[in-house]
Amino acid sequence: MAPAVLAQIKPRNQAQQQQPRQQDPQSQSQKPLLNKPLFKPKEPRIQDRRPPSEVMLEKKHWTFKRRFFQNLATRYNYYFHARVKLDKVVKTVNRDGQDNYNVLLPFYPTSLQSQGFSKTELDSVIEKTNMAIQLHDPRGKWIDDCFLLMGRAYFYEGDLENANKTFQYINLTFAPKKKDEYKTVVGASENDHISIATREKRKGILGRFKHVSARNDAFLWRAKTLLEQKEYDEVQALLNILSTDPKFPHRLDGGLAEVRAYSNYIQGRYPETIEPLKIAIDKSRDRVARARMHFILGQLYLQQHHADSAMDKFRDVIASKPDPMMDFQARLQIAKINAKEEGGLARSQEGLRHMLKKERFSRFRDAILYTMGTLAYPADAEAALGYLQKSLKAGSDNMVQRTLTYKAIADIYYDQRQYLDAKKYYDSTAGTMTPDFVDAATVNVRKTVLADVAAKRAVIQREDSLQRIAAMPESDRNIFLAKMAATLKTAAAEKKKNDAIQGANSYDNPAFGMNSNGAYSPKEEKGDWYFYNPASKSTGYSEFKRRWGSRQVADNWRRSQAGNLHVANNNDAPVQMSTDGATAAATPESLPPDSITGERLAQGLPLTPEKLANSHKLDQDARFELGKLYYDKLENYPLAIETYDSLLLKYPDHPRKPEILYSLYVWHGKLNHAADVARLKDIILKQYGNTNYTDIIRSGGNRDTDLARKKTISATYDSAYTAFRSGDVAGALAIKRRADSTYGVNFMQGKFDLLEAMAIVKQDTLIGVDSTQASRKAVLAVMNKYPGDEGIHQQTQALLDALDHRNELVNYLAKLEIRKDNNGGPLLDENISMRYPWQNPQPVLVDRINGAKTPAALADSAHVSNQIAGVVPTAPIATVAPPPPPKPVTPYKLSSDNPHFVVLAFQRVSKELMDEGLNQFTRYNASKHATDKIEVGSFVLSPSETMLIFRIFANEDKALNYFDEIREEAAVSIIPRIRPTDYSFFVISRDNFILLNSTKDLIGYRKFFSDNYVTQ
């Protein structure tokens, strides 16, 4: 019915209802029954969303029965299981003997930085304790213990903020409060001391079995949390209060002393650590922790030169019966202490040899041999190297010990100036050390620098040898080369024979049937072995040829021809590209053993004046740069002086002799060699008076120690440069000339002169001078005045390039169009780099002899013009194909022996899928490569480029084998949920990965990989 009709009917019905009607008694009696609803309406209920703990708190009666069952359920249903799980996590996650015992041990065997705690297990502890708190009455006596477990779990997770808040909540919420107090006040004065602790009633026989409040323990855990947050002042204040608090229980005196010792220890206050550490040892009931503190105390005594006290502490470690590693290390420390006494070295070495024979120390053979090597050095470097090499061959999975051994060998070679060998072992050290390794910075610096040093020394040794052989009489030289060729052939044949014998013995002789871990592996039957089965060999050869094609038998066969640095000339003699770009002749290493002859070796000798001059130049440059490396990078002043002295001795007319003499003048001054300084100063002033080095010596520019004068000169230069930048060229020149007359030659003279040259160039440009002679003259004067300043040389060279291509630059800028965005501002691409026209020359075909355009080029131009005009030529025009473009220069290098990674790079993959892939590859490696110990980790190269890194493979071949395996298995069984188009695999060496991380050029490396490796 329509609403209007209802509106009309409703008043009438109401009027009828208002009129009284006569009803019979029967109808009146039935009226209440008719008006009664058939169903009682459901009353709305408000859902109580409060946790059960708040609801229980409203029950005022805290009876014995209720207290008993609540405490029982809280303790055994939740707290007990959470505590067992947390204790298991802490005990199982430790450094597993991977501590470096040659430096001060970490105070605790676990650390937040070790990242070894299981977050899943710790989250389970937090969840269990949270459920206990939410489901049970908050008046129960185990609730504060649950909060303490929760705070500890947060602490081990590294969530220090939540841990600190949890411990603070315990201290405030569970503080003792009188019934008539409205608010809890923490801290009271008692016996003239501030008291914040809770008194524990533990007197009597039964007192020791009473439950104690966790609030006092929370104070110590909060102090540990604050120490991790480096809030040392707050921790010191808290410990001072607790140490004088009369209510603080004596059961925690050991814990209080331990936290105080830890505070001093991590702040480097080692003398102040000793006394509280002794108290902590006496009060501790944990045998493992007590043994570790004994060892640390012994190390501190050694640091304070208290050898007798240290000896006692290491004996206490042994008496505590700790884990085998710490027991062994304590014995080693005792041997080291004894070795410092008169005649004690021989006794210590004998004791270590006796330890080598014991079965219980068999797993520590690498550490024993390492200690013997360190004790033998520097008295007997050869014996020390022998012990250390045996330590590497002992075969242990202790990577910390292997890192120490690598570094010890590298240090010995470094001290002996055998930089080629030192570099190899520093590379090995860097490959095995962890980020928290004590000498990581030293290793990284030396590894980088020694690569350059080794290259320079290799050049010097090679050129010296070539020059010496070339200087021999021809008859003697031919005899020498013939003998050398025969020796090389014999050595190659002997090596080939030994390799064949070793290969045969590895399968036929049980004595050689050892696997990589030193365990015996049974030999295979000849009938089943692959190379004794013709059918298997034929099948394998066909499969290899189908997959990879016909390839030569050679090392690193997976590299494509584009990545090969060796090319063949018309005589099939290999030509090797040297590091400096010059083409060297055939070397013994690049020749096949059968083709080595005296005549082939003679091709590499500098027998012509041009080759000899080039050899001398290479030698001069290498020696000059080597001296700079010794001084600037390695800070080895005596070796730098020795290098330059030998340089001047061999080349007295060196073209950079003034700079060499000045460098020697400065270096002798660093070593306070007054006589040499005076001699070199006299030579420079008399023989090279027209150089800037004379001006520096006379004015003392670089030796200016007047700080106020330096600040004034710097401020003057800043004002001149500001005027130049703002366009006031005349003002900049005036300030510069005023500085010359006021300060003379000063420590910023080079910058002043460069600024003057730049001002002259800009002045010529502003006044419209077409000729650049004046500008070029000014720039060349600065370049020649400071030949040794690399920064000035680069700036002046850039100015000369701009002047030489002035017209091209003007035309380029005139045609340059700047795009605008919607707001009218310039639209810039931050990833583009500016290049001038002359840096991208257009290819032009010219006659190589006369320099004119070739007929082929002219014909091509005519052919193109005819095509544009629509003219069809009557006969084909012969053209000459342009030369192939040069191979682009890439910063990445091929290195087969360098450690390698296999990388899985993702495109448009969510974090959930990437985490799933990480877990799947971890399981795959655990099942298929358990002995290889391949680690998988995620890596963020840039905000849009993420990857998984599989490491670490000893060389290129092993990485490529694993690359082939997982590339086929990934889409089938490992990560089937991720589409193959969303990821890609590649192999990269460690050095190239470091370079990739700095450049972020993933596309460039992918191209390098595809160009240099054969993949499917």
CORWO-V55181 format. One line per field, one symbol per residue. phi: phi as a letter, one per 20 degrees, with the letter a starting at -180 (. if undefined). Layout:
# CORWO-V55181
phi: ???
This chain:
# CORWO-V55181
phi: .fffffffffffffffffffdecffffffeffffffffcfffffdefeeffgffffffffedfffffffffffffeecffffffffffffffecelmefefecffgfdfdbfefldfeffffffffffffffffedffefedfffffffffffffffneffffffffffffefdffbffeeecfdeobeclmcfccedfdecenfeffeffdfeffffgfffffffffemeffffffffffffdffeffffdffffffffffffffenefffefffffffffefdefffffffgfffffffffemdfffffffffffffflffgffgfffffffffffffefmeffffffffffffeeffdffdffffffffffffeefcffffffffffffefmceefffffffgfffffffffemefffffgfffffffdfegeffefffffffffffffffffffffffffffffffffggffffffffffffffffffffffffffffffffdddffdedefenefdffefffefgfedfffffffffffffednecffbflffffffeeedcdefemefddeefenfeeffdgfeefgfefcffffffeefedgfffffffffffffffffffffefeeldfgfffffffffffecfdffdfgffffffffffffemeffffffffffffeecfedfffffffemgfdfdffffffffffffffffffffenefffffffffffffedmfcfdffffffffffffffffffenfffdfffffffffffffcfeefffffffffffffffdfffffffffefddfdefenefeddfeedfcegfecfffcecffeeneffgfffffffffffffeneeffbfdfcdfffffffffcfecebfefgcddcdeecldfffffffffffffffffeecffeleecbebdfbgdcdbdddbcdfbfffffffgffffeeffececffefffebbdbdbfffffffffeemeffffffffffdcecd
